[in-house]
Amino acid sequence: MSSRKTYVRPMKGWWLKNPFYVRYMIRESTSVFVTLYAAILLSGLICLSRGEDAWQLWISVMNHPLFIVFHFLALAACLYHAVTWFKVAPKVAPNFYIGSRRVPDMTITLIQYIIAVVCYFLLYWIIWRF
């Protein structure tokens, strides 16, 4: 019998050794804010369905300074997630061609930003129009 031990690769802090992995982990951790924000909006929808008193209570809770800070953190997390996703999307999408020329990554990223801005303004217009 041999007394040799199996090599176990240390995993603690593996992602801190490479800036790419640090940015990746930060980007993936933004999903926590998105999930919490979705739960908050769902609770607001439930309160809205239960009547004006429940809705007004939810609105008053949302006006608490801690929730306002959370909303700013969630906005920052969502913006970081969107920017990093727009940046990586051309690398994970299939190659696009116009004629025989490949569409550059920067063009694909720019088109995503344009579509996002158009959608935001369209939503803004719909919300304030009605």
C-alpha contacts under 8 A as a table, 3 or more apart, distances in Angstrom:
res1	aa1	res2	aa2	distance
10	P	14	W	7.80
11	M	14	W	5.46
13	G	16	L	5.33
13	G	17	K	7.30
14	W	17	K	5.95
15	W	18	N	6.10
15	W	19	P	7.99
15	W	21	Y	5.12
15	W	22	V	5.76
15	W	25	M	7.55
16	L	19	P	7.04
16	L	21	Y	6.98
16	L	22	V	5.78
17	K	21	Y	7.79
17	K	22	V	7.94
18	N	21	Y	5.42
18	N	22	V	6.43
19	P	22	V	4.94
19	P	23	R	6.26
20	F	23	R	5.34
20	F	24	Y	6.17
21	Y	24	Y	4.79
21	Y	25	M	6.03
22	V	25	M	5.22
22	V	26	I	6.21
23	R	26	I	5.10
23	R	27	R	6.06
24	Y	27	R	5.09
24	Y	28	E	6.18
25	M	28	E	5.07
25	M	29	S	6.02
26	I	29	S	5.09
26	I	30	T	6.54
27	R	30	T	5.44
27	R	31	S	7.74
27	R	80	Y	7.10
27	R	81	H	5.62
27	R	84	T	7.30
28	E	31	S	5.85
28	E	81	H	7.90
29	S	32	V	5.76
29	S	33	F	7.80
30	T	33	F	5.43
30	T	34	V	6.55
30	T	77	A	5.24
30	T	78	C	6.78
30	T	80	Y	7.97
30	T	81	H	6.54
31	S	34	V	4.90
31	S	35	T	6.01
32	V	35	T	5.17
32	V	36	L	6.21
33	F	36	L	5.14
33	F	37	Y	5.98
33	F	73	L	7.79
33	F	74	A	5.30
33	F	77	A	6.74
33	F	78	C	7.78
34	V	37	Y	5.10
34	V	38	A	6.10
34	V	74	A	6.71
34	V	77	A	7.82
34	V	78	C	6.92
35	T	38	A	5.11
35	T	39	A	6.27
36	L	39	A	5.06
36	L	40	I	6.23
37	Y	40	I	5.01
37	Y	41	L	6.23
37	Y	71	H	7.82
37	Y	74	A	7.01
38	A	41	L	5.12
38	A	42	L	6.09
39	A	42	L	4.99
39	A	43	S	6.15
40	I	43	S	5.11
40	I	44	G	6.30
41	L	44	G	4.94
41	L	45	L	6.26
42	L	45	L	5.00
42	L	46	I	6.23
43	S	46	I	5.02
43	S	47	C	6.14
44	G	47	C	5.01
44	G	48	L	6.05
44	G	55	W	7.03
44	G	58	W	6.29
45	L	48	L	4.97
45	L	49	S	6.30
46	I	49	S	5.15
46	I	50	R	6.44
47	C	50	R	5.08
47	C	51	G	6.77
47	C	54	A	5.01
47	C	55	W	4.97
47	C	58	W	6.73
48	L	51	G	5.69
48	L	52	E	6.84
48	L	54	A	6.70
48	L	55	W	4.89
50	R	53	D	7.96
50	R	54	A	6.08
50	R	55	W	7.42
51	G	54	A	5.66
51	G	55	W	6.24
52	E	55	W	4.96
52	E	56	Q	5.99
53	D	56	Q	5.19
53	D	57	L	6.21
54	A	57	L	5.10
54	A	58	W	6.25
55	W	58	W	5.09
55	W	59	I	6.20
56	Q	59	I	4.97
56	Q	60	S	6.14
57	L	60	S	5.11
57	L	61	V	6.24
58	W	61	V	5.09
58	W	62	M	6.19
59	I	62	M	5.04
59	I	63	N	6.39
60	S	63	N	5.13
60	S	64	H	6.92
61	V	64	H	5.46
61	V	67	F	7.57
62	M	67	F	5.59
62	M	68	I	6.91
63	N	67	F	6.71
63	N	68	I	6.51
64	H	67	F	5.46
64	H	68	I	6.41
65	P	68	I	4.97
65	P	69	V	6.18
66	L	69	V	5.12
66	L	70	F	6.13
67	F	70	F	4.83
67	F	71	H	6.08
68	I	71	H	5.08
68	I	72	F	6.47
69	V	72	F	5.19
69	V	73	L	6.28
70	F	73	L	5.00
70	F	74	A	5.98
71	H	74	A	4.98
71	H	75	L	6.04
72	F	75	L	5.00
72	F	76	A	6.19
73	L	76	A	5.09
73	L	77	A	6.11
74	A	77	A	5.00
74	A	78	C	6.04
75	L	78	C	5.11
75	L	79	L	6.08
76	A	79	L	5.14
76	A	80	Y	6.10
77	A	80	Y	5.14
77	A	81	H	6.08
78	C	81	H	4.99
78	C	82	A	6.05
79	L	82	A	5.06
79	L	83	V	6.07
80	Y	83	V	5.23
80	Y	84	T	6.11
81	H	84	T	5.32
81	H	85	W	5.97
82	A	85	W	5.04
82	A	86	F	6.03
83	V	86	F	5.20
83	V	87	K	6.21
84	T	87	K	4.99
84	T	88	V	6.26
85	W	88	V	5.16
85	W	89	A	5.81
86	F	89	A	5.29
86	F	90	P	7.69
86	F	109	T	5.64
86	F	112	Q	6.61
86	F	113	Y	7.59
87	K	90	P	7.07
87	K	109	T	6.20
88	V	91	K	5.47
88	V	92	V	6.77
89	A	92	V	5.31
89	A	93	A	5.96
89	A	109	T	7.48
90	P	93	A	5.24
90	P	94	P	7.69
90	P	95	N	7.86
90	P	105	D	5.41
90	P	108	I	6.34
90	P	109	T	6.94
91	K	94	P	7.94
91	K	105	D	7.62
95	N	102	R	6.82
95	N	103	V	7.45
96	F	102	R	5.76
96	F	103	V	5.51
97	Y	100	S	6.13
97	Y	101	R	5.42
97	Y	102	R	4.35
97	Y	103	V	5.50
98	I	101	R	5.48
98	I	102	R	6.41
98	I	103	V	6.64
103	V	107	T	6.71
103	V	108	I	7.15
104	P	107	T	5.38
104	P	108	I	6.66
105	D	108	I	5.18
105	D	109	T	6.26
106	M	109	T	5.07
106	M	110	L	6.05
107	T	110	L	5.03
107	T	111	I	6.12
108	I	111	I	5.17
108	I	112	Q	6.38
109	T	112	Q	5.15
109	T	113	Y	6.47
110	L	113	Y	5.13
110	L	114	I	6.25
111	I	114	I	5.03
111	I	115	I	6.13
112	Q	115	I	5.14
112	Q	116	A	6.12
113	Y	116	A	5.05
113	Y	117	V	6.16
114	I	117	V	5.20
114	I	118	V	6.16
115	I	118	V	5.14
115	I	119	C	6.13
116	A	119	C	5.12
116	A	120	Y	6.14
117	V	120	Y	5.07
117	V	121	F	6.18
118	V	121	F	5.24
118	V	122	L	6.03
119	C	122	L	4.98
119	C	123	L	6.09
120	Y	123	L	5.16
120	Y	124	Y	6.07
121	F	124	Y	4.91
121	F	125	W	6.02
122	L	125	W	5.08
122	L	126	I	6.16
123	L	126	I	5.04
123	L	127	I	6.03
124	Y	127	I	5.24
124	Y	128	W	6.19
125	W	128	W	5.41
125	W	129	R	5.74
126	I	129	R	5.15
126	I	130	F	6.29
127	I	130	F	5.81
